[in-house]
Amino acid sequence: MNFRIRLDSKQQKDFLIDRISGIDIFNKPMQPPKQMIAVKQALYALVLSLTLFIFSHADAVTTIEFWQFWTDAEIKPVITEIVNDFEKQNPAIDVNVTDLTWANGHEKIVIALASKSGPDVLELGSDWVAQFADAGHLADITASTASDSAQFRGWGLSTYNSKIYGWPWILGTRVLFTNRDLITKAGFDSVYHPINFTELKKAVYKVDSLGKSIYGWGSNTAEKHRLYKKFLPFFWSYGARLFSDDGKYCLIASDYAVDALKLYKELHDSCGYVADQRGIEDAFLDGKIGFIISGDWLLKRIEQEERKINFATTLIPGTKFPGKSFLGGEILCVNNASEKKEAALKFIKFISVPENQLKFCKANRSSTPSNKQSQKNEYFTSNPHFLTFDKQIQLAIHPPVDPDWVQMEDIIERAVEEALFGKDDLVAEPLRTARRKIEALKNK
Amino acid sequence: MNRSLTKVLGFALPWSLTFLFVWLFPLVYALVMGFTDYNLLRPDEAKWVGFQNYSTLLADPDFINAIKNTFIFVLGTIPATTIMALIMALLVNRSFKGRGLFRSAYFLPSITSLVVISLIFTNLYQRGGYIAQLASMIGITVPEYGFLYDNATALYSIMAMDVWMSVGYYMLIFLAGLKSIPDELYEVAEISGVGYFRKLFSITLPLLKPVALFILVINTIKSFQVFVEIFVMSKGKFDTMTMVYFIYEKGFTTTLQSGYASAAAYILFIIIAVFSIIQFFLLRRKEPLW
């Protein structure tokens, strides 16, 4: 590069030539200092090598995006540890983890998938799988599950139109929690547990009669996505079904269903401590409620908060012992728009190996991993409460894997709300309204 | 193009681009979407359905209920907020010891996060909460399961919280209006031997008319768009579904029917526009409003 100095007048030039001992620098290009040239060359070399490194690295490393819902201070480090272990074993794959919340995670996933972007691997609640699969946003992983299917349970949660769209990760169900001290005060043996609805009703009434601030039953208020999970165990345990075998007819207003809602309403109206799930659990842990239906997260809370409550977990009663409960779970899915499906599946399989499921369950006090091998670990078999959950999960039913399930769930919840909180003391009519709405939805 | 015009366009460009792409484009896009069966998960399958979304909406009992609840909210909160803000502004405009403290205290809820306030009030309203205990102490019957779990009280409880939260903000605007009234008018009135209420009705209130109407307009728009309180406190349950919550639920949670939700949003837009036009008309009136 040439450096020249431009001066406008001859006088200026002459003046400067004179000042620098007669050397005419104006007609000779100035050379930059040697050090500057060396620095420049080094910079060029650095940029070139960096570019080469980036391009070569980009070819070698695949980065997959993983969206998940576990942000708890105890669980997140375990997720990070599992991801780090995976990256160590698979140096060609990097995993970026993004945390979602249950409050708005669904909306974020919907928007991401709608824009044909989104993560490669995503954790979905089992109720959402059909909705996304039906719209073509989830990859069909049926072929990849063939060799592993026998080792896992919960495939029904992610099977839609005979194809598998997600890998069951952690399963969940609800059991009956009993306050032993209260049932003893009510005249029962401390190990007593109701084996059918008649016995449950009797025990609930007896506990409820212990005092003004003691309640027999914990009853959910009109809480979205939760109320139906409490009603459906009654519904199924009475032998009611949502649809006929061929799926053509909605049976939600059958006599069995009406009986189930009658009992649910009676417990609610006569002996119910009515609050949201958290409120019910608070009252149960404070020793105010005899019986509640809850999940294994309550075991974690009791342990973390060092509660001194004397409680038992038993199977949900039925008309004949034992009853049915609700089955749901966390499903790991692959985005159909992902270009890294192979790496995504590899990661999902790694998360689901027995050791990693065990790590996760220990951190979260989850009782029911999807991996059958993992479930055999002493951590699960030595805990009587976990054993209850394990038994209950074998007697649990999952809602239909249907793209319209989220709407159906809303319709069912409205019917139960109407029965519990409506002006009219009706049970059958809200269920008939629900049937009409569900049939209209299916025939649209 | 001369240089001054280039400069003008240059200065206007950032705002114009923002207006075009952030405001106008979504507005027009939503309008078009309202005439389709656009589903968020199936954008490629959207079909033109004409006015079907609008006719379905007007026959949808949930939407009609949401309109009813929104009007109850608007018509219930605006007069209460405006009158209370005016009274409080008149009170803190007087000179007394600790006036600054009162002004700050009343304004404090306005600078607190709405989500935080909603969570606090959710606790206050629950069964056995402070409000239920206070009400019981003075012999008022409280809902058995808590104020937010009863069809008869849930919406009104949220409205009461909204009034409590907003009143300080509008008080400050009224206070600014009061400060702009020339002292000479009051001095003349005092020399003429006019009493407090005469001064209030003949000087203060007529001169506060533009401020009051400004408050009415912005409060109406804000109240029609009530969402956060409902989202945090009731999720639209117990007869608290409002129009914006309905739009959110249809568009983003249960059915993902963005076309349907967009049509509902345009009905809300028309309602707000009509109210705003009426209020602007009142604002331009020359003759006294009261």
Boltz contact constraints between the chains, C-beta under 6 A:
constraints:
  - contact:
      token1: [A, 107]
      token2: [B, 252]
      max_distance: 6.0
  - contact:
      token1: [A, 110]
      token2: [B, 40]
      max_distance: 6.0
  - contact:
      token1: [A, 114]
      token2: [B, 40]
      max_distance: 6.0
  - contact:
      token1: [A, 114]
      token2: [B, 43]
      max_distance: 6.0
  - contact:
      token1: [A, 135]
      token2: [B, 41]
      max_distance: 6.0
  - contact:
      token1: [A, 135]
      token2: [B, 42]
      max_distance: 6.0
  - contact:
      token1: [A, 221]
      token2: [B, 149]
      max_distance: 6.0
  - contact:
      token1: [A, 222]
      token2: [B, 237]
      max_distance: 6.0
  - contact:
      token1: [A, 224]
      token2: [B, 235]
      max_distance: 6.0
  - contact:
      token1: [A, 274]
      token2: [B, 145]
      max_distance: 6.0
  - contact:
      token1: [A, 406]
      token2: [B, 254]
      max_distance: 6.0
  - contact:
      token1: [A, 407]
      token2: [B, 254]
      max_distance: 6.0
  - contact:
      token1: [A, 407]
      token2: [B, 255]
      max_distance: 6.0
  - contact:
      token1: [A, 410]
      token2: [B, 254]
      max_distance: 6.0
